[in-house]
Amino acid sequence: MALARNEQETIVIFDVEVGNWHIDTTYPPHIRKYAEQMGEIEEQTEDRLSGWVSDDYSSSFMVKKRRKLSEEEKKKLADRLKEARLS
């Protein structure tokens, strides 16, 4: 049974002793995203994924400020994309 949207979450912890990232998520897009990158999986169901990121993957997690585009910048990017699709 799927969790209510307001109960879905992703917890990412870096364990210094292990030197690796631990991910515990109940957010469906993150379950799909991280399933193939997990090494040691502690729990995997339709509604939850919990485990350690595999040593085969380099991983870092960051937060950055979203870029705010003006209407003119949006139009320029849209025009550039349109040109690229035509060529």
C-alpha positions in Angstrom: 0.0 0.0 0.0 1.4 3.4 -1.0 2.2 5.9 1.6 0.3 9.3 1.7 2.3 12.0 -0.1 2.9 13.9 3.1 4.5 10.8 4.7 7.0 10.1 1.9 10.6 11.0 2.7 14.2 10.4 1.9 16.9 10.3 4.5 20.6 10.4 3.4 23.3 9.9 6.0 27.1 9.8 5.6 28.7 7.4 8.0 32.3 8.5 8.6 33.4 5.2 10.1 32.1 3.2 7.1 33.0 6.0 4.6 29.8 5.6 2.7 26.3 6.9 2.3 23.2 5.3 3.7 19.9 6.0 2.0 16.5 5.3 3.5 13.6 6.4 1.3 9.8 6.0 0.9 9.6 8.5 -2.0 8.9 6.4 -5.2 11.1 8.5 -7.6 14.0 8.0 -5.3 13.3 4.3 -4.8 13.6 3.9 -8.6 16.6 6.2 -8.9 18.7 4.6 -6.1 17.7 0.9 -6.5 20.5 0.2 -9.0 23.1 2.2 -7.1 22.7 0.3 -3.9 25.4 -2.2 -2.8 24.1 -3.7 0.5 20.3 -3.5 0.5 18.8 -3.8 4.0 15.2 -3.5 2.9 13.5 -3.2 -0.5 9.8 -3.3 -1.1 7.5 -1.5 -3.4 7.1 1.3 -0.8 10.6 1.5 0.7 14.3 1.2 0.0 17.0 1.2 2.6 20.7 0.4 2.2 24.2 1.5 1.5 25.4 3.1 -1.8 27.7 0.7 -3.7 31.4 1.4 -3.8 31.1 1.1 -7.6 29.4 4.5 -7.6 30.9 7.8 -6.5 28.3 9.8 -4.7 27.9 13.2 -3.2 24.8 15.1 -2.2 24.5 18.8 -2.4 22.0 21.6 -2.1 22.2 24.6 -4.3 20.1 27.6 -4.9 17.7 27.3 -7.9 18.4 29.5 -10.8 15.7 32.1 -11.5 15.3 33.0 -15.1 13.8 36.2 -16.5 11.2 35.9 -19.2 13.8 37.0 -21.8 16.3 34.3 -20.6 13.5 31.7 -20.8 12.7 32.7 -24.4 16.3 32.6 -25.4 16.7 29.1 -24.0 13.5 28.0 -25.7 14.6 29.4 -29.0 18.0 27.7 -28.7 16.4 24.3 -27.9 14.0 24.7 -30.8 17.0 25.4 -33.2 18.8 22.3 -31.9 15.8 20.1 -32.4 15.5 21.3 -36.0 19.1 20.6 -36.9 
